[in-house]
Amino acid sequence: MTRSVRDRDVVLLAAVCVAIVLGLQVLAELFPAFGDAIGRPPTMIVALVVVTGVILARAGWASFRNAGGGRAGNGRAGDGGARGGRAGEDP
């Protein structure tokens, strides 16, 4: 069962993202070598690509699971269901 995204979920996610960025900034100020390491463009690009990939993979996996993928015989369209046979075939 899916749940709709609410405003509070979006605000909470935005607040967590801001807190993480501010925390990294504080660490970069305290430890200059850390700041130099994360401040390089290739590091930031790789980090953005990895985080985006993780977010898309989680969203895709959630959609796959909610659509009934990976569960045999649950009676939903497209998986053969309890009737047996292939999707789209008449019994």
trRosetta pair geometry for C-beta under 8 A, 3 or more apart (Angstrom, degrees):
i j d omega theta_ij theta_ji phi_ij phi_ji
1 66 7.8 -146 6 -133 3 98
2 66 5.4 37 -60 -138 105 146
5 9 5.2 -117 -161 71 77 142
5 10 6.6 78 160 -49 113 92
6 9 5.0 106 57 0 70 101
6 10 7.5 -137 101 -1 42 86
7 10 5.7 -57 -154 37 38 110
7 11 6.2 33 152 -17 71 108
8 11 5.6 -53 -143 40 34 111
8 12 6.1 38 155 -22 66 106
9 12 5.8 -55 -146 36 27 111
9 13 6.4 26 156 -17 63 107
10 13 5.9 -55 -148 38 29 109
10 14 6.3 28 154 -17 64 108
11 14 5.7 -55 -146 39 31 111
11 15 6.2 32 154 -21 65 107
12 15 5.7 -54 -146 36 30 111
12 16 6.4 30 154 -19 64 104
13 16 5.8 -53 -148 35 31 111
13 17 6.4 33 153 -19 64 105
14 17 5.7 -54 -149 36 32 112
14 18 6.4 31 154 -18 66 106
15 18 5.7 -53 -147 38 32 111
15 19 6.3 34 153 -21 65 107
16 19 5.6 -54 -147 36 31 113
16 20 6.4 33 154 -21 64 104
17 20 5.8 -54 -150 33 30 111
17 21 6.5 27 155 -15 64 106
18 21 5.8 -56 -148 39 32 109
18 22 6.2 28 155 -15 67 108
19 22 5.8 -56 -143 41 29 109
19 23 6.1 33 155 -22 64 108
20 23 5.6 -55 -147 36 29 113
20 24 6.4 29 155 -17 64 104
21 24 5.8 -54 -150 36 31 110
21 25 6.4 34 150 -22 63 105
22 25 5.4 -52 -149 34 35 115
22 26 6.5 37 152 -20 66 101
23 26 5.7 -51 -150 33 33 111
23 27 6.5 31 152 -15 64 105
24 27 5.6 -53 -147 39 34 112
24 28 6.2 38 152 -22 66 105
24 38 6.6 -118 -178 132 118 165
25 28 5.6 -53 -147 35 31 113
25 29 6.5 32 152 -20 64 103
26 29 5.7 -54 -151 34 32 111
26 30 6.4 25 153 -14 66 108
27 30 5.8 -58 -144 41 32 108
27 31 6.0 -21 172 30 70 105
27 34 5.6 -71 143 117 97 149
27 35 7.7 175 111 -63 66 77
28 31 7.0 -73 -126 64 21 71
28 32 7.6 55 178 -114 58 32
28 34 5.7 -131 -103 103 53 93
28 35 3.2 98 -166 -96 88 91
28 38 6.3 -102 -89 56 116 120
28 39 7.0 104 -145 -50 136 105
29 35 6.9 89 -54 -72 29 136
30 34 7.8 6 75 44 77 131
31 34 3.9 53 99 11 114 116
31 35 6.7 164 92 -15 61 84
32 35 5.3 -54 -147 37 38 116
32 36 6.3 41 154 -22 69 101
33 36 5.7 -49 -149 34 33 112
33 37 6.4 34 151 -21 63 106
34 37 5.6 -55 -148 34 32 112
34 38 6.4 9 162 -1 68 107
35 38 6.5 -64 -140 46 26 93
35 39 5.6 26 162 -26 64 122
36 39 5.8 -62 -136 37 22 113
36 40 7.3 38 162 -39 57 94
37 40 6.8 -50 -170 4 27 108
37 43 6.5 127 157 -94 61 167
38 43 5.6 -138 -135 123 38 141
38 44 7.1 86 175 -69 66 80
38 47 7.8 28 -147 -32 89 155
39 43 7.5 44 50 57 21 130
39 44 7.7 3 -156 -43 20 115
40 43 4.6 84 69 7 92 109
40 44 7.1 -171 89 -7 47 88
41 44 5.7 -61 -146 39 34 109
41 45 6.1 33 160 -21 70 107
42 45 5.7 -55 -144 37 32 111
42 46 6.2 31 159 -17 67 106
43 46 6.0 -56 -148 38 28 108
43 47 6.2 27 154 -18 63 110
44 47 5.6 -56 -145 38 31 112
44 48 6.2 31 156 -19 65 107
45 48 5.8 -55 -148 37 29 110
45 49 6.3 27 155 -18 64 107
46 49 5.8 -57 -147 38 30 110
46 50 6.2 28 156 -18 66 108
47 50 5.9 -56 -145 37 29 109
47 51 6.2 23 160 -14 65 109
48 51 6.0 -56 -141 40 27 106
48 52 6.1 28 159 -18 64 110
49 52 5.8 -57 -145 39 27 111
49 53 6.2 30 155 -21 63 108
50 53 5.7 -56 -149 36 29 113
50 54 6.5 29 154 -19 64 104
51 54 5.7 -52 -148 34 33 111
51 55 6.4 31 154 -17 65 106
52 55 5.8 -56 -148 38 31 110
52 56 6.2 26 157 -14 66 109
53 56 5.9 -58 -143 41 29 107
53 57 6.1 30 158 -21 65 109
54 57 5.8 -55 -144 37 28 111
54 58 6.4 26 157 -17 63 106
55 58 6.0 -56 -149 37 28 109
55 59 6.4 25 155 -16 63 109
56 59 5.7 -56 -145 40 32 110
56 60 6.0 32 156 -18 66 109
57 60 5.7 -56 -144 40 28 110
57 61 6.1 29 157 -20 65 108
58 61 5.8 -54 -142 37 29 110
58 62 6.3 30 157 -20 63 106
59 62 5.8 -54 -148 35 30 111
59 63 6.5 29 153 -17 63 106
60 63 5.7 -55 -149 37 32 111
60 64 6.2 35 152 -22 66 107
61 64 5.5 -52 -146 36 33 115
61 65 6.3 29 156 -16 66 105
62 65 5.9 -55 -146 39 30 108
62 66 6.1 26 157 -16 65 111
63 66 5.8 -58 -141 41 28 108
63 67 6.2 26 158 -19 64 111
64 67 6.0 -62 -148 37 25 108
64 69 4.2 -59 178 51 82 141
64 70 6.9 67 144 -12 104 113
65 68 8.0 75 177 -48 31 12
65 69 6.4 -82 -80 57 29 87
65 70 6.6 -32 -104 40 67 128
67 76 7.6 161 163 145 54 152
67 78 7.9 -23 158 67 104 146
68 71 5.8 -95 -169 52 65 107
68 74 5.4 -150 -149 70 112 135
68 76 3.9 -135 -74 51 173 155
68 78 7.3 130 78 68 123 107
68 79 5.9 -119 130 -20 118 141
69 79 7.7 -175 -104 -83 42 123
71 74 4.8 36 117 -29 116 130
71 79 7.4 13 81 -171 64 168
72 79 6.6 -162 -126 164 46 118
72 80 7.3 -10 -154 62 80 118
73 79 7.5 -112 -34 123 23 115
73 80 7.2 -39 -78 93 55 97
73 81 6.5 80 -139 -171 39 27
73 82 5.7 78 -164 -85 79 58
74 79 6.7 30 40 73 85 147
74 81 7.0 -73 71 -122 42 66
74 82 7.9 -76 119 -45 7 86
75 81 4.3 67 -123 -152 33 104
75 82 4.6 -2 -84 -9 90 104
75 83 8.0 92 -122 -11 71 79
76 79 5.8 48 72 19 85 116
76 81 6.3 -176 42 -89 31 100
77 81 7.3 -11 -84 -47 27 126
77 87 6.5 87 176 -142 65 106
78 87 4.5 29 -126 -118 33 147
79 87 6.7 56 -11 -68 18 112
80 83 7.4 -143 166 67 57 74
80 84 6.2 -10 173 -152 101 25
80 85 6.0 169 -145 74 81 43
80 86 6.3 -40 -95 -112 87 26
80 87 6.4 -79 -58 -50 50 71
81 84 7.8 -83 80 -21 63 23
83 91 5.1 -99 180 -82 128 128
84 91 7.7 89 65 -121 81 102
85 89 4.8 -120 163 76 121 128
85 91 6.0 -159 -1 -102 156 69
86 89 4.8 80 63 -7 82 123
